[in-house]
Amino acid sequence: MDSNSGLLLKQINTPDDIKKLKPSELVTLSDELRQFIIDIISSNPGHLGASLGVVELTVALHYIFDTPDDQIVWDVGHQAYAHKILTGRKDVFHTNRKYGGISGFPKMSESEYDSFGVGHSSTSISAALGLAVASELKGEKRNVVAVIGDGSLTGGLAFEGLNNAGFSKSNILVILNDNNMAIDPNVGALQEYLLDITTSERYNRLKTNVWNFLGKFGKRGPAPRRIIQRMGNALKSVLLKHSNLFEALNFRYFGPVDGHDVEHLTKVLAQLKDIPGPKLLHVLTTKGKGYKYAEEDQTLFHAPGKFEVSTGKVIRTNYSAPQPPKFQEVFGKTLIELAAINDKIVGVTPAMISGCSMNEMFDKFPQRSFDVGIAEQHAVTFSAGMAAQGMIPFCNIYSSFSQRAFDQIIHDVALQNLQVVLCLDRAGLVGEDGATHHGAYDLAYLRCIPNLVISAPMDEPELRNLMYTAQAKNNGTFVIRYPKGPGVTTTWQLPFAEIPIGKGRLLTDGSDIAILTLGNTGNFAHEACKQLRLQGIEAAHYDLRFLKPLDTDLLHTIFKRFKSIITIEDGVISGGFGSAVLEFMADNGYEASVKRLGIPDRFVEHGTQTQLYKECGYDAAAIVETVKAMVKPKMIAV
């Protein structure tokens, strides 16, 4: 499926094929590779801008280094499309992120060229150091490269890795892909520091010239360069007014260099390849490079969906009737309403302003809105600090990313019983991003923590009312988890109503079986109940709304009425909602046949949400079949 490939790209199936090209041909290869990515992603959506920005860097890396023996670790993985295409996956790249197709992120089981699986941020340096140290212990000589960018250097793990790598003296090259962007523009003191480095032209030009000049004396040994290195701090203090952060961590710093000059990159990488110890190459790139519309709107074209290549117009589905908004949009608009009536409310996000729809909050209440960078641990403890002073932080974190802040949720928030509203976006199966991004575990790992209220809205009005309830009274730490994508109703912007904490509701009554749901799975059960009724089965549907505290009064009623019960959750069934119901049954001496539906005890790969709900067996059709297997159908008159 490489019919859209350029003449040079058609010849490339592995990095060995790249090495056959002349350096001057790498420019043409980069252009063809970039166009290939644009053409495929325009009709099969994925992460566009980041991969366009590292095309030349990717070509240069595979041209100079001997992959897969030399190993490259890509931070996040949004940058890795060019890497996948050049390492044997060009013909299947059209299946990227599709059900049964290749992953949108590097994955060890997919290719020997994917030296480490990535999906979350800031892991590359630590992983690369582990690879390098293991090679040394085994007596193997190889180069290990970590490519970190798209804001990942703001994550604390990146600094932990830098600190350890500088101390270890291992042979590792860190490439800082500096494009000033994550999904939204990068923020924080570090970004200002990088800007200072890139604008310190006098220092960088002088350093490069001196280093190249001294290299001419290589036959006499490295002494001249060592002497100059010892003078480095004095030189930097004069020209930069402060020492280089990376060199202070014992990294040899090189750059900044133009990340889109592929021929120059190959020369620089060839030189660095032979220098032992920890090194950092600072590469300046443009996110979306080479595609005008992606350069002009870098946030939109991070992952634009389908678009017209010639115009850059994003293709939207045209509906004849109004469509329900996304849960994310409802969150964003509701936060604005609540902030207007409660001046204690503040908004916190770890670099997901547009993703979680907090844009309007930043526009209307800039002094009460905080983007802390890709730093979930900091986001939670920062929120705790504000809560300790009487503010009410709405800390919005994608569910899978919140896993990084588990200790902070326990120690800094729940233990102190602080009023922090943790809004876990993208909870449950998220679709094409796959196993690294599914919000599968939050219910299971949060429900064991004291002092938490854990809730999940079934629809948009419930999301609004749970947000209202969370700030209305100090109920301690309040968790609201909701799924990715559209809700179910267009009439969602109703007057606020406080929801009693820990109270569920009966939505559909029946006598044959009880279906207990939490969150958006209630919509699947609602549809299943309608289908079952047509087949003569009367199912009672209860929406619990809260995992913690459970509505024990309602559960007593349910277990006294029914001997057949199904629980449904958009999370792992190991230790989640269904497990909580089973524990209640055991603790109270009830006997019933309970079937749990949810995400099974395995990592679920990528596909559409609809495909994955079906695969995991808790969409409406699966619920119907499960009920029919548990309940003897009534005879229906013909």
N, C-alpha and C positions, 0 to 999 in steps of 0.2 A: 504493500500500500504506500509506495513512495513515488507515485506518478507525478506528484507535485514537486519532487526534489529537483534542485538545479543539477547541472551537468557534473559538478564536482561532488556534490553531496550524494549523488547516485552511486558514486564509487566508494563511499565510506560506509563500512559495516562494523569496523572495530577501530580502536585508536591506532593500531599498526598501519592502517590505510592512510591515516592523517600524516604519519611520519614520512610517507613516500612523496608528499607534496613539497614544493619549494616554499620558502618563507613568504614570498610575494603572493603565492596562491591562497594563503590563509585568509587574506582579506576577502577574496571572492567566496571562499567556503563559509566564512562568517556571515556574509550577506545572504547566501542561499539558506543557511541554517536558520537565520532570523526569519526569513520569509516563510520557510516551512512551518515554523512554530506558529506564526501569525495565521497562516491559512488553516491549520488544523484546529487551533483553539477558537477560531471564529465560529466554527460550527460544532465543535465539541468542547464546551466551556471548561476552563481550568484557570490556573494562576499564570497570568500573562506577563505583567510588567517586570517582575523580578527576574524571570528567565531571560527576557530580552536584554536586560541590563548586563548579563554575564556571558553573553555569547562569545565574545572575543577572549575573555578570561578562560572559559571552558575549553575552547579550541587550543589556546596556548598551553594550558595545563596538560592536556592529553598529547600534545605535540612534544613536550619536553620530558614529562615524567613517563615512566614505564609502568602504566597501569595495566592490569590490576595488581602487579607485584608492589609497585608504589601505590599508596592508598590515599584516597581523597574522601574527606568527610564534609558533607554539605550541611550547613546549619539550616534548620527549619525544613528545607527541601523545596520551598517555593522556587529556588534558584536552579533546580536540577533538570529541567526539561532538555536543555541542550546536551547535558551529560548523558541522559537516557538515550537520546537519538544517536549520539556518536558511539554508544557502547552496545550496539546490537539490537536496539529496540525501535529503530526507525520504521520498520514495516508494520509494527503493531502500535505505533504511537497514537494512531487514531482511536485506539481502545482505552486511552488514558482516562482513568477515573470512572470508566464504565463498568457495569456489573459483569464480572468475569474477566475484565481486562487488566491491564497493568496498573499499578498504583500510581497515584499522583506524587508520591514521595519516594526517595531512595529506600530500598527494602532488600535486606541481605539475601532473603530466599528467592528474590527475583533475578538477581544478577551478581556474578562475582565482582563486578565493577562497583557495586554498592557495598562499600566496606563497612558501613554502619547504618542501621535504620534510623531515620529521623522524621520528625513531624512537629514536635514541640521545639521551642526556641532555646538557644544558648547552650546546647549540649556539645557542639562540635569540638571545642578545644579540649574538654575533659576526655571525650571519647578518643580523639586523635592522640592525646598523651598516653592513654591506655594502650592503644595500638603500638605506639612507638616503644614504650617500655617493654611490652611483651616481646616485640621483635628483638630488642637488645638482650633480653633474658634468654631467648632461644638462639642467640648468636647469628641472627639474620640481619643483613644490611639492606635497609629500604628507606625511602623517603615517605613521610606522612605529612599530609597537607590538610589543614582545617580551613574551610572557606566560611567566614562568618559575616553576616550582613543583614539587611532588612530589619535593622533595629535590634538585632539579637545581642549586641554588646551591652545593652542596658540591663540584661538579666544578670542576677548575682552569680549564677553558676559559671558564667563566662569569666568573671574575675577570679573565682576560685580556681578555675582551670589555668588561667594565666599565671596566677601566683605560684601554683604547684609546678607548672611547666618551666617557669623561669628558674625555680630552685633545682629542678631535676637535671637540667642541662641536656635533656634528651634531644634527639634530632627531629625537630618538629618545625614546620613552617605554618604560621597562621597568616592567612590572607584576609585582611579587613576590607570587605567590599563596602565602601562608604558611598551610599547613594542618598543619604539624608532622609530615608523613608523607611517606615515599616509598612503598615497598610495606610496610615496617616503619617504626616511628617513627624520625624523623630523629635523628641523633647529632652530637656534636662541639661545639666552641666557638662556631661560627657560630650554631648553633641556640640556644645559651644567650644569645648576643648579641641575636638577634632577639626572644627572650623579654624581655630587658631593655628593648628599645625599646618593645614592645607594652605593658609594664607601667608605662612612664614617662608616666603620664597627665598629670601637671602640665605637663611640657614640651610634649607634643603638643597639649594643649588651649590652652595659652598661645600657642603658635606659630600655630595655626589662627586663633585670635581676632584676633591682631595682624595677620596677613597679610590676613584678610578686611577688617579695619578700614582698612588702608592702601589696599586696592583701591578704596575709595571716592574716593581722590584720584587715580585713574587719568588724569583729564583734564589734570592738571598734570605728567604724565610719570611715569616709573618711579622717580624719585629717592628717594622715601620708602622704597620697598621695598628698593632697593639699599643704602641706609644701614643698614636693619635687618639685611639679610643680612650686612653687614660686622660687625655686633655678634653674629651668631649663635653663633660659637664661644665667646664669653664666656658667653652665656646657657646654652649646652649644658653648659659645664664646671661651671656652678653646679648645674643641675638634673639632668643625666645623669651627671656626674662624668667624662665623656669625650666626645670629639667623635664625631659620627655618621659611621660608616664610609663610607656612600654619599656623603655630602656631602664627605668628605675626598677622594673620587675625582671631585669636580667634578660630581656629580649633584645636582640639586635634589630633596630628599627630601620626600615628602608622605605623611601617614598616621601610624599605621595607620587604615584605615577598614573598616567592616563590609562584607564581600564579599557578603552576602546581602540587603542593602538596595538593591534595584535602582534605585529612584528617586533615592536619594542618590548612587549610583554614577554615574548619568547626569549629575548636576549637577557632580560632581567631574571627570569625564572631559571635560565640555564646557569647564570652566575650563582644564584642562591642555592641551587641544587647541590653545589659542591661545598657549601659553607656549613660546618657542623654546628650543633647546638640549636637552641630556640631562636627563631627569627620571625619577624612580623613585617609583611609587605602591605603597605597602605595603598589601596587601589581606589581611584575615584571613578565612579560610574554614574550613569543616568538611568534611573528606573524607567523601563519602557523604551530604551534607546532604539532608534531606527524606525519607530512607528510613530508618526507625528501625533496621533490622537492619544496614544498611551503616554507620551512625554508631556502633553499638555494637561492631561487629567490623570495623574498617577494614582490617585486614590481609587477612582472608578475602574481603571484598567489593571488594578491589582488582580481582580478576578471579575471580569466584566459580564460574564454570561455570553450568549451568542451576540455577534455583532457583524456589521457589514464592513468588509476590509477596506473598500474604496472610500467610504465616508466616515468610518468610525462610529456609525450610529448603532447603538445597542438595540437589539431586536427584542421588543416587548410583546408578550402575548396579548392580543386584542380580545377582550371579552364583551359580550353583548349586555351583560348585567354587571352591577357593582360586585367587586370581589372582597372577601374578608382581608383585612390587613395582616401583615406579619406580626407575630407576637413581639418581635423586636420593636416594630413601629409603635405598637400599643404601649410598650414599656416607656419608650422615649417621650411620647406625648403625655402619658400619665405622670411621669416624673416632673415635667414642666408644670402641670396643674398643681401637683402637690407642693412643689417648691414655691409656687406663688402664694399658697395659703399657709405655709409653715417655713419660716425663715431659718429654722435649724437644719433643714435638709440640705445636704451637700451630695454631689455626685462624684464618684471615683471610678476610673477605668484604667486598666493596664494596657494602653495602646490600642484600644478598640473603640474609639470614638464613633466612627461611622458604622462599624460592624454591629454594635449594640444600640445604635440609633440615639446616641447621647449628643448628637450635633447641636440640636436646638437648645439643650441645656447649656452647652458651652457658649452659644450665641446670646442667650437671654440672661444667663446668670454666670458670667465668666469668673467672678470672684468666688463662686461656690462650686466650681467644676474643676476637676483635677485629673489630668492624664499623667500617670506616673511612669510611663514607659513599660516595656515588657518585663514587668517585675511584680508578679502576683503576690509573692510573700510580702513584699513591701506594701503593696496595695492594701492588704488585709490589716497589717499592723499599723499602718498610717491611718486607716479608718478607725481602728481601735483607739488610737491616740486622740482623734477628734471626738469620738464618742465619750471618752473619759472626761472631756470638757463640755459635755452636754449637747454636742451636735448629733445629728442623725444621718450618718453616711449611708447612702445607697451605693454599695460597692458591687459593680457589675463585672462578673468574670465568666468567661465561657466555662462550662462544666468541666471539660477535660483539662483545661488549664488550671482550674481551682485545685486540682490534685497536688500541684506544687506548693500550695499554701496550707496543707493539712495541719502541720504543727502550729502555724500561726492561728488558725481557726480555733484549735483547742486551747493553746496556752495564752494567747494574747486577747482573744475575744470571749470565748465561751467560759473559760475559767473565771474571768472577771465579770461575767454576766453583763456585758456591754451591749447597748442598743445599736448594733450594726445590722443593716439589712443586706444580706448576701443574696444578690440576684444572679442565679446560675443560668445563664443563657446557653442555648444549644444543648440542653439536657436531653438524654436519650440518644437514639440513632440519628446521626446528622446527615448521612447520605454519602456523597462522592468523596469526601475527605477521608473516609475510612477509619481503620482501627485506631489510629493515633488521635483522632478527633471526636470519636463517639463519647458522649457524656453518659457513659454506662454505669459509673460506679458511685456517684455522689450519694444516692439513697442509702446504699449499703455501708459506706464508710462514715457518713455523717450521723446516722441514727444511733450509733453507740456513744455519741458525745453528749454529756449532760448540758443542760441550760439552753438547748436549741429548740426552736419551733421550726419544723420542716413541713413545707406546704408545696402543693403543685396544683395550679389552676387547670381546669378542664377546657376553659374557653377564655376569650378576651375580657368579658366583664368580670370574671373571677380574678384574672390577673390584676385588673385595676383595683378591685376591692381588697385583694390581699396586700397590695402595695399601700393602700389607704389604711388598712388595719395595722400594718407593720409600724407605721409612724404615729398612729393615733394615741397609743398608750405604750408605755415602756414594758414590753413583754420579753425583754432581753434580746438575745440574738435571734433574728428571724430570717430563715432561709426560704426563698421563693425560687423554684426551678421550673423552667418552661422550655418548650421545644423550639427547634429551628423552623422557620417558615410560616406559612399562612395559618390563621385560625379558622374559625367555622362560622362566624357571624359578622354581618356588616353593621348591625345595630349594637355596637359595643360601647359607645361613649355615653353611658348612662350615669345618672347621679351616683355618687359614692355611697356605699353601704358597708358598715363594719361587719366582718364575719367572726362569729364566736370561735375562739381558739380551740382547736381540737374537736370540732363538730363536723360530722359528715351529713349526707342527705340522701334520701330515697328519691330517685328520679323516675323509675318505672317499677310498679309493683307486679308481683307474680308469685306463683305458688310452687313451681317445680324445682327451681334452682336459684341460688343467689350469685350474682356476678358483682364482685367488688373491684373497683378501679381506683387508680390514683393518677391524677393529671390528665394529659391529653388522650390516654388510652380509653377514657370514658366515652369518647366519640366513636371509637371502634365498637365498644360494647353497645352503645345506643343503636347503631346500625344493625348489629347482630340481633338485638332484642326484637327489632321490627321483622327481620327475616325469620326468626324462630317462631314468632307469633303466627306467621302465615303457615307454619308447619305444625301448629298445634301445641307448641311448647311455651309456657308462660314463665319467663325469666324475670326475676326481680333484680334491678340494677341499682347499686349503691355507689355513690361517689364519696369516698372518704375524705378527700381534700387535704387531710393532714396525715403524714406518716408519724409525726411526733408533735404533740401527744396524740395517740390513737384515740378515736372515739369509742371508748370501752362500753359505754351505754348502748351504742348502736350495735357493736359487735355481740354483746350479750343477747340482744333482740334477734340478730341474724342467726346465731348458733342455736337458739331455742326454736327457731322456725324451720331451719333447713338442715338437711343431712348431706346435701351436695352443694359445694361452694367452689367458685373459681376466682382467683385473684389475678389481676392483670396490671402490669407495670412496664413502663418504658425505661427499664434499667435491669441490671443483672438480678436474676432470681436468687443467687447465692447471697443470703444475708439482707435482702431488700424488703419490700413491702409484703410480699407473700410470706416471707420468713417471719415477719413480725406478727402476721395473722396466725400462723401456725404456733408461735410461741404463746400467743394469747389463748388459743384453744387448749394447749397442753397445760398452761398455768391454771386454767379455770375448769379443767376436768371435762371438757366437751369432747364429743366424738362425732366426727363428720369426715366425709370424703372431700379432701381439698386438693384441687389441681392448680398449680402455679404456672402462669404464662408470663413470659418476659424474655429478656436477652439471656441466652444459654451461657453455660460456663466455658466459653471459648472466645477468642478474639474474632469479631465479625468484620469482614472486609468491606470494600466500597461498593456502592450501587445507589440507586435512588432510595429515598426513604420508603416509598411504597414497596419496592422490591425487597428491602431488608426487613420490613415488618412481616412480609409474607414468609421470607426465609426463616425468620426467628419464631414464627408461629403464633403471632398475637394480633394479626389484622382481623377484620370483621369475619372473613371467611373461616379463619382458623378458630375463632371463638365459637362460631356456629357448629363446626365439626366437633369441637371439644365438648360442647354442651350436649350434642346429640349422642356422643359416646357415653356420657354420664347419666343421661336421663332417658328412660324408656318413652318414646314418643306416644302421644295420645292418638287414638284412632281418629282419622279425619273423615267425615262423611263425604262421599264422592257425589 
